[in-house]
Amino acid sequence: MYRYINPANDCFLQNDKTYQRIKELLNPFISNLNSEEDKQLMSRMLSDCFHKNHNSIKVKSRCDPELMLSTVMSLLIEQSNEIKRLGSLTKSKHN
C-alpha cells in the first residue's frame, strides 16, 4: 500500500543538512501522531517528497518558515498526485 522510500536506507537524506533541519522542525508534530504506523508513514512521505523535490525545496530555505512552506507545498503536490493516481485506478476498475 505505501510506496514511499525508507529514510533509514537513503544516505542522501541522512547527510543532507536541509533534510535534517526539516525533520527537526517536524519532529514535535510527528511524535504526537496517534499510532506508530502514522509516524512511520509521515516520515516516509517526508523523505520521499524531499528526495524527489529537494532542489525546489532548497530554493527558499533561508529561514525556517520559508523552508517549511516549500516542504508543505511539495507534500501537498505529491499527495494530490497520489490521490489522482488512485482515483484513476478505481475508475479503470469500475469500467
Biopython code that builds the backbone (N, CA, C, O; Angstrom):
import numpy as np
from Bio.PDB.StructureBuilder import StructureBuilder

atoms = [
    (1, "MET", "N", (0.817, -1.190, 0.000)),
    (1, "MET", "CA", (0.000, 0.000, 0.000)),
    (1, "MET", "C", (0.864, 1.257, 0.000)),
    (1, "MET", "O", (0.628, 2.168, -0.793)),
    (2, "TYR", "N", (1.853, 1.315, 0.873)),
    (2, "TYR", "CA", (2.692, 2.508, 0.942)),
    (2, "TYR", "C", (3.846, 2.367, -0.018)),
    (2, "TYR", "O", (4.582, 1.382, 0.029)),
    (3, "ARG", "N", (4.008, 3.335, -0.882)),
    (3, "ARG", "CA", (5.059, 3.250, -1.874)),
    (3, "ARG", "C", (6.173, 4.258, -1.597)),
    (3, "ARG", "O", (6.886, 4.659, -2.517)),
    (4, "TYR", "N", (6.323, 4.659, -0.367)),
    (4, "TYR", "CA", (7.328, 5.642, -0.003)),
    (4, "TYR", "C", (8.646, 4.966, 0.344)),
    (4, "TYR", "O", (8.676, 3.812, 0.771)),
    (5, "ILE", "N", (9.738, 5.706, 0.153)),
    (5, "ILE", "CA", (11.043, 5.141, 0.452)),
    (5, "ILE", "C", (11.278, 5.107, 1.953)),
    (5, "ILE", "O", (10.661, 5.855, 2.711)),
    (6, "ASN", "N", (12.161, 4.243, 2.360)),
    (6, "ASN", "CA", (12.537, 4.147, 3.758)),
    (6, "ASN", "C", (13.684, 5.117, 4.007)),
    (6, "ASN", "O", (14.772, 4.917, 3.467)),
    (7, "PRO", "N", (13.477, 6.167, 4.813)),
    (7, "PRO", "CA", (14.524, 7.168, 5.000)),
    (7, "PRO", "C", (15.789, 6.608, 5.642)),
    (7, "PRO", "O", (16.869, 7.163, 5.442)),
    (8, "ALA", "N", (15.685, 5.537, 6.396)),
    (8, "ALA", "CA", (16.862, 4.964, 7.038)),
    (8, "ALA", "C", (17.813, 4.332, 6.029)),
    (8, "ALA", "O", (18.998, 4.169, 6.320)),
    (9, "ASN", "N", (17.317, 3.977, 4.855)),
    (9, "ASN", "CA", (18.126, 3.316, 3.842)),
    (9, "ASN", "C", (18.685, 4.278, 2.802)),
    (9, "ASN", "O", (19.267, 3.822, 1.818)),
    (10, "ASP", "N", (18.539, 5.559, 2.971)),
    (10, "ASP", "CA", (18.968, 6.512, 1.959)),
    (10, "ASP", "C", (19.999, 7.485, 2.534)),
    (10, "ASP", "O", (19.636, 8.449, 3.210)),
    (11, "CYS", "N", (21.267, 7.237, 2.268)),
    (11, "CYS", "CA", (22.328, 8.077, 2.825)),
    (11, "CYS", "C", (22.262, 9.497, 2.288)),
    (11, "CYS", "O", (22.743, 10.426, 2.936)),
    (12, "PHE", "N", (21.664, 9.678, 1.094)),
    (12, "PHE", "CA", (21.474, 11.023, 0.549)),
    (12, "PHE", "C", (20.718, 11.898, 1.543)),
    (12, "PHE", "O", (21.072, 13.059, 1.752)),
    (13, "LEU", "N", (19.682, 11.339, 2.152)),
    (13, "LEU", "CA", (18.878, 12.095, 3.104)),
    (13, "LEU", "C", (19.590, 12.270, 4.434)),
    (13, "LEU", "O", (19.515, 13.334, 5.049)),
    (14, "GLN", "N", (20.272, 11.240, 4.874)),
    (14, "GLN", "CA", (20.920, 11.287, 6.178)),
    (14, "GLN", "C", (22.051, 12.315, 6.231)),
    (14, "GLN", "O", (22.376, 12.825, 7.303)),
    (15, "ASN", "N", (22.639, 12.613, 5.099)),
    (15, "ASN", "CA", (23.762, 13.554, 5.053)),
    (15, "ASN", "C", (23.364, 14.955, 4.620)),
    (15, "ASN", "O", (24.224, 15.823, 4.476)),
    (16, "ASP", "N", (22.100, 15.185, 4.416)),
    (16, "ASP", "CA", (21.630, 16.482, 3.936)),
    (16, "ASP", "C", (21.186, 17.351, 5.119)),
    (16, "ASP", "O", (20.270, 16.985, 5.856)),
    (17, "LYS", "N", (21.832, 18.488, 5.289)),
    (17, "LYS", "CA", (21.532, 19.374, 6.421)),
    (17, "LYS", "C", (20.122, 19.958, 6.344)),
    (17, "LYS", "O", (19.463, 20.137, 7.368)),
    (18, "THR", "N", (19.668, 20.252, 5.138)),
    (18, "THR", "CA", (18.319, 20.809, 4.986)),
    (18, "THR", "C", (17.273, 19.785, 5.400)),
    (18, "THR", "O", (16.323, 20.113, 6.110)),
    (19, "TYR", "N", (17.446, 18.548, 4.958)),
    (19, "TYR", "CA", (16.511, 17.484, 5.337)),
    (19, "TYR", "C", (16.518, 17.265, 6.845)),
    (19, "TYR", "O", (15.463, 17.092, 7.455)),
    (20, "GLN", "N", (17.690, 17.273, 7.439)),
    (20, "GLN", "CA", (17.788, 17.094, 8.892)),
    (20, "GLN", "C", (17.082, 18.238, 9.628)),
    (20, "GLN", "O", (16.457, 18.017, 10.665)),
    (21, "ARG", "N", (17.183, 19.449, 9.094)),
    (21, "ARG", "CA", (16.505, 20.593, 9.709)),
    (21, "ARG", "C", (14.981, 20.438, 9.590)),
    (21, "ARG", "O", (14.252, 20.730, 10.539)),
    (22, "ILE", "N", (14.512, 19.989, 8.452)),
    (22, "ILE", "CA", (13.072, 19.768, 8.275)),
    (22, "ILE", "C", (12.583, 18.721, 9.268)),
    (22, "ILE", "O", (11.550, 18.905, 9.911)),
    (23, "LYS", "N", (13.318, 17.631, 9.391)),
    (23, "LYS", "CA", (12.939, 16.589, 10.351)),
    (23, "LYS", "C", (12.896, 17.144, 11.777)),
    (23, "LYS", "O", (11.991, 16.829, 12.549)),
    (24, "GLU", "N", (13.868, 17.957, 12.105)),
    (24, "GLU", "CA", (13.921, 18.558, 13.444)),
    (24, "GLU", "C", (12.701, 19.450, 13.685)),
    (24, "GLU", "O", (12.110, 19.422, 14.764)),
    (25, "LEU", "N", (12.332, 20.237, 12.678)),
    (25, "LEU", "CA", (11.177, 21.128, 12.812)),
    (25, "LEU", "C", (9.854, 20.363, 12.893)),
    (25, "LEU", "O", (8.936, 20.782, 13.597)),
    (26, "LEU", "N", (9.758, 19.248, 12.177)),
    (26, "LEU", "CA", (8.519, 18.472, 12.158)),
    (26, "LEU", "C", (8.438, 17.412, 13.250)),
    (26, "LEU", "O", (7.386, 16.802, 13.440)),
    (27, "ASN", "N", (9.516, 17.190, 13.958)),
    (27, "ASN", "CA", (9.533, 16.149, 14.979)),
    (27, "ASN", "C", (8.432, 16.305, 16.033)),
    (27, "ASN", "O", (7.815, 15.302, 16.394)),
    (28, "PRO", "N", (8.154, 17.506, 16.542)),
    (28, "PRO", "CA", (7.054, 17.627, 17.518)),
    (28, "PRO", "C", (5.705, 17.177, 16.940)),
    (28, "PRO", "O", (4.912, 16.544, 17.636)),
    (29, "PHE", "N", (5.453, 17.498, 15.695)),
    (29, "PHE", "CA", (4.214, 17.069, 15.048)),
    (29, "PHE", "C", (4.184, 15.548, 14.878)),
    (29, "PHE", "O", (3.215, 14.893, 15.261)),
    (30, "ILE", "N", (5.242, 15.001, 14.308)),
    (30, "ILE", "CA", (5.292, 13.565, 14.036)),
    (30, "ILE", "C", (5.236, 12.756, 15.323)),
    (30, "ILE", "O", (4.541, 11.742, 15.384)),
    (31, "SER", "N", (5.944, 13.179, 16.334)),
    (31, "SER", "CA", (5.973, 12.416, 17.587)),
    (31, "SER", "C", (4.628, 12.407, 18.300)),
    (31, "SER", "O", (4.390, 11.542, 19.142)),
    (32, "ASN", "N", (3.743, 13.350, 17.984)),
    (32, "ASN", "CA", (2.420, 13.394, 18.612)),
    (32, "ASN", "C", (1.319, 12.738, 17.784)),
    (32, "ASN", "O", (0.147, 12.809, 18.151)),
    (33, "LEU", "N", (1.677, 12.107, 16.684)),
    (33, "LEU", "CA", (0.673, 11.364, 15.922)),
    (33, "LEU", "C", (0.221, 10.164, 16.744)),
    (33, "LEU", "O", (0.969, 9.669, 17.587)),
    (34, "ASN", "N", (-0.994, 9.700, 16.503)),
    (34, "ASN", "CA", (-1.609, 8.681, 17.354)),
    (34, "ASN", "C", (-0.936, 7.323, 17.325)),
    (34, "ASN", "O", (-0.753, 6.702, 18.372)),
    (35, "SER", "N", (-0.568, 6.856, 16.158)),
    (35, "SER", "CA", (-0.040, 5.496, 16.076)),
    (35, "SER", "C", (1.372, 5.482, 15.505)),
    (35, "SER", "O", (1.808, 6.426, 14.845)),
    (36, "GLU", "N", (2.062, 4.404, 15.772)),
    (36, "GLU", "CA", (3.400, 4.220, 15.231)),
    (36, "GLU", "C", (3.352, 4.132, 13.708)),
    (36, "GLU", "O", (4.257, 4.604, 13.020)),
    (37, "GLU", "N", (2.293, 3.525, 13.193)),
    (37, "GLU", "CA", (2.123, 3.432, 11.735)),
    (37, "GLU", "C", (2.008, 4.819, 11.114)),
    (37, "GLU", "O", (2.591, 5.075, 10.060)),
    (38, "ASP", "N", (1.256, 5.722, 11.758)),
    (38, "ASP", "CA", (1.122, 7.088, 11.255)),
    (38, "ASP", "C", (2.462, 7.818, 11.287)),
    (38, "ASP", "O", (2.795, 8.558, 10.362)),
    (39, "LYS", "N", (3.217, 7.607, 12.345)),
    (39, "LYS", "CA", (4.533, 8.239, 12.467)),
    (39, "LYS", "C", (5.467, 7.758, 11.362)),
    (39, "LYS", "O", (6.169, 8.557, 10.742)),
    (40, "GLN", "N", (5.473, 6.462, 11.122)),
    (40, "GLN", "CA", (6.324, 5.907, 10.067)),
    (40, "GLN", "C", (5.872, 6.386, 8.691)),
    (40, "GLN", "O", (6.702, 6.709, 7.841)),
    (41, "LEU", "N", (4.572, 6.432, 8.470)),
    (41, "LEU", "CA", (4.047, 6.895, 7.195)),
    (41, "LEU", "C", (4.442, 8.347, 6.942)),
    (41, "LEU", "O", (4.874, 8.689, 5.842)),
    (42, "MET", "N", (4.299, 9.191, 7.940)),
    (42, "MET", "CA", (4.657, 10.600, 7.781)),
    (42, "MET", "C", (6.151, 10.752, 7.502)),
    (42, "MET", "O", (6.545, 11.565, 6.666)),
    (43, "SER", "N", (6.969, 9.990, 8.184)),
    (43, "SER", "CA", (8.416, 10.047, 7.951)),
    (43, "SER", "C", (8.762, 9.589, 6.547)),
    (43, "SER", "O", (9.626, 10.172, 5.892)),
    (44, "ARG", "N", (8.095, 8.557, 6.089)),
    (44, "ARG", "CA", (8.347, 8.065, 4.729)),
    (44, "ARG", "C", (7.846, 9.043, 3.677)),
    (44, "ARG", "O", (8.504, 9.250, 2.657)),
    (45, "MET", "N", (6.692, 9.641, 3.917)),
    (45, "MET", "CA", (6.175, 10.647, 2.984)),
    (45, "MET", "C", (7.148, 11.823, 2.884)),
    (45, "MET", "O", (7.441, 12.308, 1.792)),
    (46, "LEU", "N", (7.638, 12.265, 4.025)),
    (46, "LEU", "CA", (8.563, 13.390, 4.057)),
    (46, "LEU", "C", (9.854, 13.050, 3.325)),
    (46, "LEU", "O", (10.340, 13.848, 2.523)),
    (47, "SER", "N", (10.406, 11.888, 3.588)),
    (47, "SER", "CA", (11.659, 11.516, 2.938)),
    (47, "SER", "C", (11.485, 11.368, 1.433)),
    (47, "SER", "O", (12.339, 11.804, 0.661)),
    (48, "ASP", "N", (10.381, 10.755, 1.014)),
    (48, "ASP", "CA", (10.116, 10.580, -0.407)),
    (48, "ASP", "C", (9.943, 11.932, -1.092)),
    (48, "ASP", "O", (10.499, 12.171, -2.164)),
    (49, "CYS", "N", (9.185, 12.794, -0.477)),
    (49, "CYS", "CA", (8.924, 14.118, -1.022)),
    (49, "CYS", "C", (10.227, 14.919, -1.134)),
    (49, "CYS", "O", (10.478, 15.554, -2.158)),
    (50, "PHE", "N", (11.042, 14.890, -0.097)),
    (50, "PHE", "CA", (12.297, 15.630, -0.127)),
    (50, "PHE", "C", (13.234, 15.039, -1.174)),
    (50, "PHE", "O", (13.914, 15.772, -1.893)),
    (51, "HIS", "N", (13.265, 13.729, -1.256)),
    (51, "HIS", "CA", (14.131, 13.064, -2.227)),
    (51, "HIS", "C", (13.766, 13.489, -3.653)),
    (51, "HIS", "O", (14.650, 13.755, -4.468)),
    (52, "LYS", "N", (12.477, 13.551, -3.949)),
    (52, "LYS", "CA", (12.021, 13.912, -5.297)),
    (52, "LYS", "C", (12.162, 15.400, -5.592)),
    (52, "LYS", "O", (12.460, 15.787, -6.721)),
    (53, "ASN", "N", (11.948, 16.231, -4.578)),
    (53, "ASN", "CA", (11.828, 17.674, -4.801)),
    (53, "ASN", "C", (12.856, 18.506, -4.060)),
    (53, "ASN", "O", (12.626, 19.689, -3.808)),
    (54, "HIS", "N", (13.984, 17.913, -3.708)),
    (54, "HIS", "CA", (14.945, 18.639, -2.870)),
    (54, "HIS", "C", (15.436, 19.935, -3.510)),
    (54, "HIS", "O", (15.686, 20.908, -2.797)),
    (55, "ASN", "N", (15.579, 19.973, -4.823)),
    (55, "ASN", "CA", (16.051, 21.206, -5.457)),
    (55, "ASN", "C", (15.057, 22.346, -5.278)),
    (55, "ASN", "O", (15.454, 23.469, -4.967)),
    (56, "SER", "N", (13.778, 22.073, -5.468)),
    (56, "SER", "CA", (12.791, 23.140, -5.310)),
    (56, "SER", "C", (12.571, 23.493, -3.841)),
    (56, "SER", "O", (12.287, 24.649, -3.526)),
    (57, "ILE", "N", (12.695, 22.534, -2.950)),
    (57, "ILE", "CA", (12.548, 22.822, -1.521)),
    (57, "ILE", "C", (13.695, 23.714, -1.041)),
    (57, "ILE", "O", (13.487, 24.635, -0.251)),
    (58, "LYS", "N", (14.886, 23.436, -1.519)),
    (58, "LYS", "CA", (16.059, 24.181, -1.072)),
    (58, "LYS", "C", (16.140, 25.597, -1.646)),
    (58, "LYS", "O", (16.895, 26.425, -1.136)),
    (59, "VAL", "N", (15.375, 25.883, -2.693)),
    (59, "VAL", "CA", (15.433, 27.207, -3.317)),
    (59, "VAL", "C", (15.102, 28.295, -2.299)),
    (59, "VAL", "O", (15.758, 29.335, -2.250)),
    (60, "LYS", "N", (14.089, 28.044, -1.499)),
    (60, "LYS", "CA", (13.666, 29.026, -0.494)),
    (60, "LYS", "C", (13.923, 28.475, 0.905)),
    (60, "LYS", "O", (12.979, 28.178, 1.638)),
    (61, "SER", "N", (15.164, 28.339, 1.268)),
    (61, "SER", "CA", (15.451, 27.766, 2.582)),
    (61, "SER", "C", (16.339, 28.675, 3.421)),
    (61, "SER", "O", (17.145, 28.206, 4.224)),
    (62, "ARG", "N", (16.183, 29.967, 3.228)),
    (62, "ARG", "CA", (16.998, 30.903, 4.004)),
    (62, "ARG", "C", (16.565, 30.968, 5.466)),
    (62, "ARG", "O", (17.379, 31.261, 6.341)),
    (63, "CYS", "N", (15.298, 30.701, 5.732)),
    (63, "CYS", "CA", (14.811, 30.695, 7.107)),
    (63, "CYS", "C", (13.801, 29.562, 7.270)),
    (63, "CYS", "O", (13.296, 29.019, 6.287)),
    (64, "ASP", "N", (13.518, 29.216, 8.510)),
    (64, "ASP", "CA", (12.639, 28.077, 8.788)),
    (64, "ASP", "C", (11.238, 28.210, 8.181)),
    (64, "ASP", "O", (10.749, 27.235, 7.611)),
    (65, "PRO", "N", (10.565, 29.369, 8.273)),
    (65, "PRO", "CA", (9.232, 29.452, 7.669)),
    (65, "PRO", "C", (9.245, 29.210, 6.152)),
    (65, "PRO", "O", (8.356, 28.544, 5.621)),
    (66, "GLU", "N", (10.237, 29.743, 5.471)),
    (66, "GLU", "CA", (10.333, 29.509, 4.027)),
    (66, "GLU", "C", (10.601, 28.044, 3.727)),
    (66, "GLU", "O", (10.038, 27.480, 2.788)),
    (67, "LEU", "N", (11.451, 27.440, 4.519)),
    (67, "LEU", "CA", (11.765, 26.020, 4.343)),
    (67, "LEU", "C", (10.523, 25.160, 4.565)),
    (67, "LEU", "O", (10.260, 24.235, 3.796)),
    (68, "MET", "N", (9.768, 25.460, 5.602)),
    (68, "MET", "CA", (8.569, 24.675, 5.897)),
    (68, "MET", "C", (7.488, 24.907, 4.850)),
    (68, "MET", "O", (6.778, 23.970, 4.486)),
    (69, "LEU", "N", (7.349, 26.129, 4.361)),
    (69, "LEU", "CA", (6.363, 26.408, 3.316)),
    (69, "LEU", "C", (6.691, 25.598, 2.065)),
    (69, "LEU", "O", (5.800, 24.982, 1.481)),
    (70, "SER", "N", (7.945, 25.590, 1.649)),
    (70, "SER", "CA", (8.347, 24.805, 0.476)),
    (70, "SER", "C", (8.093, 23.320, 0.698)),
    (70, "SER", "O", (7.649, 22.619, -0.212)),
    (71, "THR", "N", (8.372, 22.847, 1.891)),
    (71, "THR", "CA", (8.174, 21.426, 2.204)),
    (71, "THR", "C", (6.695, 21.068, 2.188)),
    (71, "THR", "O", (6.309, 20.058, 1.599)),
    (72, "VAL", "N", (5.870, 21.879, 2.823)),
    (72, "VAL", "CA", (4.429, 21.613, 2.871)),
    (72, "VAL", "C", (3.826, 21.668, 1.469)),
    (72, "VAL", "O", (2.993, 20.831, 1.118)),
    (73, "MET", "N", (4.239, 22.642, 0.672)),
    (73, "MET", "CA", (3.721, 22.719, -0.702)),
    (73, "MET", "C", (4.112, 21.480, -1.489)),
    (73, "MET", "O", (3.304, 20.950, -2.253)),
    (74, "SER", "N", (5.323, 21.019, -1.314)),
    (74, "SER", "CA", (5.779, 19.814, -2.004)),
    (74, "SER", "C", (4.992, 18.587, -1.555)),
    (74, "SER", "O", (4.624, 17.747, -2.376)),
    (75, "LEU", "N", (4.734, 18.483, -0.242)),
    (75, "LEU", "CA", (3.927, 17.375, 0.275)),
    (75, "LEU", "C", (2.508, 17.413, -0.291)),
    (75, "LEU", "O", (1.951, 16.375, -0.649)),
    (76, "LEU", "N", (1.924, 18.611, -0.372)),
    (76, "LEU", "CA", (0.568, 18.743, -0.907)),
    (76, "LEU", "C", (0.502, 18.345, -2.383)),
    (76, "LEU", "O", (-0.445, 17.684, -2.811)),
    (77, "ILE", "N", (1.495, 18.744, -3.146)),
    (77, "ILE", "CA", (1.523, 18.374, -4.566)),
    (77, "ILE", "C", (1.656, 16.865, -4.714)),
    (77, "ILE", "O", (0.957, 16.255, -5.522)),
    (78, "GLU", "N", (2.548, 16.263, -3.938)),
    (78, "GLU", "CA", (2.736, 14.809, -4.001)),
    (78, "GLU", "C", (1.457, 14.074, -3.613)),
    (78, "GLU", "O", (1.091, 13.087, -4.252)),
    (79, "GLN", "N", (0.781, 14.544, -2.578)),
    (79, "GLN", "CA", (-0.454, 13.895, -2.150)),
    (79, "GLN", "C", (-1.563, 14.082, -3.175)),
    (79, "GLN", "O", (-2.346, 13.162, -3.409)),
    (80, "SER", "N", (-1.642, 15.243, -3.781)),
    (80, "SER", "CA", (-2.629, 15.474, -4.831)),
    (80, "SER", "C", (-2.389, 14.532, -6.007)),
    (80, "SER", "O", (-3.334, 13.959, -6.550)),
    (81, "ASN", "N", (-1.139, 14.373, -6.395)),
    (81, "ASN", "CA", (-0.806, 13.443, -7.481)),
    (81, "ASN", "C", (-1.162, 12.009, -7.104)),
    (81, "ASN", "O", (-1.645, 11.250, -7.944)),
    (82, "GLU", "N", (-0.929, 11.636, -5.861)),
    (82, "GLU", "CA", (-1.249, 10.282, -5.406)),
    (82, "GLU", "C", (-2.763, 10.057, -5.408)),
    (82, "GLU", "O", (-3.223, 8.981, -5.790)),
    (83, "ILE", "N", (-3.529, 11.044, -4.993)),
    (83, "ILE", "CA", (-4.994, 10.940, -4.997)),
    (83, "ILE", "C", (-5.502, 10.787, -6.428)),
    (83, "ILE", "O", (-6.383, 9.968, -6.689)),
    (84, "LYS", "N", (-4.951, 11.568, -7.353)),
    (84, "LYS", "CA", (-5.344, 11.444, -8.764)),
    (84, "LYS", "C", (-4.995, 10.059, -9.300)),
    (84, "LYS", "O", (-5.786, 9.454, -10.024)),
    (85, "ARG", "N", (-3.811, 9.556, -8.947)),
    (85, "ARG", "CA", (-3.384, 8.238, -9.414)),
    (85, "ARG", "C", (-4.325, 7.158, -8.891)),
    (85, "ARG", "O", (-4.746, 6.279, -9.642)),
    (86, "LEU", "N", (-4.653, 7.225, -7.611)),
    (86, "LEU", "CA", (-5.560, 6.237, -7.029)),
    (86, "LEU", "C", (-6.962, 6.368, -7.598)),
    (86, "LEU", "O", (-7.647, 5.368, -7.812)),
    (87, "GLY", "N", (-7.388, 7.596, -7.842)),
    (87, "GLY", "CA", (-8.710, 7.821, -8.448)),
    (87, "GLY", "C", (-8.800, 7.223, -9.832)),
    (87, "GLY", "O", (-9.826, 6.646, -10.193)),
    (88, "SER", "N", (-7.752, 7.350, -10.605)),
    (88, "SER", "CA", (-7.764, 6.783, -11.961)),
    (88, "SER", "C", (-7.756, 5.251, -11.907)),
    (88, "SER", "O", (-8.325, 4.595, -12.779)),
    (89, "LEU", "N", (-7.116, 4.690, -10.894)),
    (89, "LEU", "CA", (-7.123, 3.227, -10.737)),
    (89, "LEU", "C", (-8.520, 2.710, -10.421)),
    (89, "LEU", "O", (-8.950, 1.701, -10.980)),
    (90, "THR", "N", (-9.228, 3.393, -9.530)),
    (90, "THR", "CA", (-10.569, 2.949, -9.175)),
    (90, "THR", "C", (-11.537, 3.137, -10.334)),
    (90, "THR", "O", (-12.430, 2.312, -10.527)),
    (91, "LYS", "N", (-11.377, 4.211, -11.112)),
    (91, "LYS", "CA", (-12.236, 4.434, -12.282)),
    (91, "LYS", "C", (-12.026, 3.341, -13.313)),
    (91, "LYS", "O", (-12.981, 2.848, -13.912)),
    (92, "SER", "N", (-10.762, 2.962, -13.519)),
    (92, "SER", "CA", (-10.485, 1.934, -14.524)),
    (92, "SER", "C", (-10.994, 0.557, -14.064)),
    (92, "SER", "O", (-11.327, -0.282, -14.901)),
    (93, "LYS", "N", (-11.055, 0.323, -12.779)),
    (93, "LYS", "CA", (-11.585, -0.953, -12.266)),
    (93, "LYS", "C", (-13.097, -1.032, -12.430)),
    (93, "LYS", "O", (-13.638, -2.120, -12.626)),
    (94, "HIS", "N", (-13.789, 0.110, -12.352)),
    (94, "HIS", "CA", (-15.248, 0.132, -12.472)),
    (94, "HIS", "C", (-15.706, 0.061, -13.929)),
    (94, "HIS", "O", (-16.864, -0.264, -14.191)),
    (95, "ASN", "N", (-14.841, 0.351, -14.858)),
    (95, "ASN", "CA", (-15.224, 0.322, -16.290)),
    (95, "ASN", "C", (-15.082, -1.036, -16.890)),
    (95, "ASN", "O", (-15.363, -1.220, -18.074)),
]
sb = StructureBuilder()
sb.init_structure("model")
sb.init_model(0)
sb.init_chain("A")
sb.init_seg("    ")
for serial, (resi, resn, name, xyz) in enumerate(atoms, 1):
    if name == "N":
        sb.init_residue(resn, " ", resi, " ")
    sb.init_atom(name, np.array(xyz, "f"), 0.0, 1.0, " ", f" {name:<3s}", serial, name[0])
structure = sb.get_structure()
